[in-house]
Amino acid sequence: MAMTISCLIPAYNAAPFLAEALESALGQTRPPDEIVVVDDGSTDDTAEIAARYPVRLIRQANRGISGARNACVAAATGERIAWLDADDLWMPDHLERLEAILGDHVMAFGDAVRLFQDGPETETYLDRSTFAALFSPASDEPTVIERGLHKAFLPGLCVSMETTLVRRADAIRAGLFFSGLATSEDRFHMIALSLLGSAVHDPHIHAHARIHGGNTTLASDLAVAKEKLKALSLAETAFARDLDADDRLTIKRLKREERARIRRLSADQGLSVFVRAPGALTDPKQAVRALRSSAFGD
């Protein structure tokens, strides 16, 4: 007997895109058994738009992306869960393809194309990551990854959440989403999930991940860098027993790179604030100090 599937959509001020996302979920060749939308304290018409569709709508005060994702899982009744961000789109055969290959694997996943406001980009998430070099996936057939998928997630989120299908029980077993992360919560969760067992990759395009000015990951570069560093530190501690020597070296290198980026961005931000201040350029000594800070991060 086929297992039930819940489509989970965390939404915050998603009015411009939510209807298209819902249409892509309802238009599946294998429709989800339920669609759960968690409106995370939106101040626009997100809830009103969701209410026009056959969904389970949950409204809550704003708890951030991790809180919204965890509320989605808590409300789901399906044995399997499939994520769809409120501004993204599923391809019509997304669920049908992944349901056919999940089997006993912890996760089945496909690929996504970034969809920019001025049109789609040809390169995909996986082509921009270390995935191909690590696993040499087949070009037209599913590839089973017995172990090591977490290695692809350490440098960044190389698999779009919108292209995955997992068992709800496994998502809970992985620890769900850490509320202390404003971004990189998906990468941390995917590392935990991939450490539970094998995965299977379908090489086809399963989603369009929309890129626009409201994306969380397009917010302050400095804030994102700090969250990435926090996520790496958490992974280093939380998964210590599952990481090998190469993983630990990779994390240390990535942390050094993020610290350097934070210093550079902090210095650039400091210079920008200084230059915009009234009368800033009338004090030569302060100007020199600001320039040195921006150039050398001291």
N, C-alpha and C positions, 0 to 999 in steps of 0.2 A: 504493500500500500504506500502511495506517495506521501511524503511528509509535508506538513503545512509550512508555508512561507509567510513571514511578516515583512512587509516593506516598511522601513523605519526612516522617518524624515524629521530631523531636528530643524527648527525654523526660527529665525530671528530677523524681523524686518525684511521678509522675503517676498513681499507683495509683487515686485516687478517680475519675478521668475517662477513663483510657486505653481501657478496654473500649468505652465509647460511641463514642469517636473512631474506633477500629478498625472497629466495626460500621458506622459511617457511610461509611467507605472501602470496605468489602467490599460494601455495599449499593448501590453506584453502578450506574446504568443502563448506563454504560460503565465497567466495573471497571478499576482500575489493573492493569498487567501485573506489578507487584511492589509490595510495601510494605516499606520499610526503616525500622526503628525503631532509633534510636541511644539506648541507655540511658546517660546522661551521669553515671555514678557515683551512681545513686540509692541511698538507704538504706531505701527501702520495697519494696513488692512489684511495682514497675514491670516489671522483667525477667520475673518469673514470670507476670504477666498477659499480657505480649506473647507469651510462649512458647506460650500456649494457642491462638494464631491463626496462620494461614499467612503469616508475615512473615519477613523476614531480620532477625534480631536481632543487633545489635552492641553489646557492652558495653565501656565505656572508663572510665578514671578521669575524674573531673569536670574538664572543660575550659571550662565556661561555655557560654552559648548560642551564641556564634560558633563555638566549637570543635565543638559538637554539630551545628550546621547544616553546617559544612564536611565533617564526617565523613559526614553523610548524602549529600552530593553526591559525595564520593569513592567511596562504596559503590554508588551508583546505576548501573544498567545501562541504564535507559530513555533514549531520545533526548529525551524531554521530562520535566520534573519539576513536581510539584504539591505544595506545602507543606500540611501539616496539623499544627498544634500539638496536643500530646497532650491538651489540655483543650477542644478545639474540635470542631465538628461540620460535616460537609459536607451540603448538600442533595443528594438522590438524583441529580439530573441535572447536578451541578456539572461533572464531567469531560466529559460528552457535549456540553454547551453550549459549553464553551471549546474543545474539540478541533475543533468544527465551524467556528469563526471564526478560529482562530489564524493559519492561512495562513502568509504570509511575515513577519508582524509579529513583533517581538521578544517581545511579551507580550500575552496575553489575560487580562482580569480582569473580575470581577463585583463584587457588593456583599455586605456582611455586616451582620447585625443583632447588636448586642451582647446577649448572653444573661446576665442577672443571676441571682443565686442565687434571687431571689424572682420570677423570670419574665422574659420577653423585653421589651426596650425597642423602641418602634416606630421610632425614628430610626436611621438607618444610618450607617456610616462616611463615605460620600461626602456625605451631607447635612450632616455636621458639618465639612466642609472647604471649601476654596476651589475644589474640583473643578468644581462646577456653574457657578460664575461664570466660570471660565477656559475651559471647553470646551463649555458648553451641550449636554450629551449628550441624545440622543433618549430619550423616556420608555419606548419599548417595542421599539426596534430597536438593534442594535449600532452604536456610534459609533467611527469610526477617528480616532485622534489622531496626526497625522503627526509632530508635534514639540512640544516644550514640556511634556511630562508631568512632567518633573523639577520644574517650578515648583510643582506641587501638593504635592510631597514636601518642599520646603524648610521650610515651617512645621511639618510633622509628618507622620506616616505616615497618609495619607488613604485608602490602599488596604490592606485586610487581606491579609496574606500568604497566608491560607487560600483566597483567591479568585483566585489567579493560576495561569497555566500558561505555562511558558517552556521554551525549549530548554536542555538541560543545557550545551551548548557555549556558549550566550550567558551563562548564569549564571557560568560559569568565566571567560569573556571580560570580564565586568563586575568580576571581582576577588573574587568570593565575599564572605565576611563577615569584617570586620576584627576580629581577636582582641583588639585594645586597647579595644573597647567592650563594656561589660557590658549596656547597653541602647542603643537607637537604632541597633543594628547592622543591623536590617532597613531602617530609613529610608535609611541610608548606601548599602546594597546596591541598594535600589530606585531611588535617584537615579542610580547608576552604570548600572543596567540600562536605565532610561528614556532615557539619553543615547545608547544604541546604535542606536536606530531607532524606528520607529512602533509604536503599541500599538492594541489594539481593546478597547472596553469593552462588556460585556453588562449591561444595566440590571437584570437579575433578581437576586434574593437567592441567593447561592451558599453561604453558610456562616452558622453561629451562632458568634460569638466569645464564649466564656464569660468572664464577669467574676467574679472571686472573690478572696478574701483572699490567695491564694498567687500571684497574677499578679506577674511581675517588675515591670511598670510600676506596680503599686500598692505597691511597696516604698517606701523612703525618698524623699520628694519632693525632698529636697536632693541625694541621690545621682543621681536621675534628671535633675535640672536640670544637674548637672555633666556627665553623659554627653551630654546634648543640646548643651551648649556645645562639648564636645569634637568631637561629630559635625559640627557646623556649621563649626568651624575646619578639620577634615579635608576637608570638602567644598569649602571655599573654596580650599584648596591643591590637592587632588587633581584637581578638575574645572575649574581656572582657565581652560583653553583653551576649554571648552565653555560657560562662563557669560557671559551678556551683562551690560550695565551695570545693568539692572533686577535681575537675579539677585544681583549683588554688593551692591547697595543693600539688597535684602531680607535677605541674610545678615548684613550689618552691623547692621541694625535688630534682627533676631532675636537676635544675640549680645548686643546691649545689653540687651534684655529679659531674656535668661537670666542675665546678670551681675547685674542688679537683683534678679531672683528669688532667686539664690544668696545675695546679701547679706542679703535679707530673711529667708530661711529659716535662714541661719546665725545671724543675730541672734536669731530666735525660738528656735532650738535652744539657743543660749547662755543665754538668759533662763530657759528651761525647766530646763536643767541646774542653773543657779544656784539657782532657787527650791526645787528638790528637795533641795539640799545641806543637811546638818544645820546649824542655826543661821544659815542664810543671811539670814533676815529680821531678825536682831538687829543687823546692821551697816547703818545707814541710808545711808552713803556708797556702799557696794557695791551696795545695792539701787537707788539712783538711777542709778549707772553702767549697771547691767544694763537698766533701763528705757529709758535714752537709747539704748543700743545696739540694743535691740529696735525702738524707734520710728524711729530715723534710720539704722540700719545702720552706725554708726561705732564 
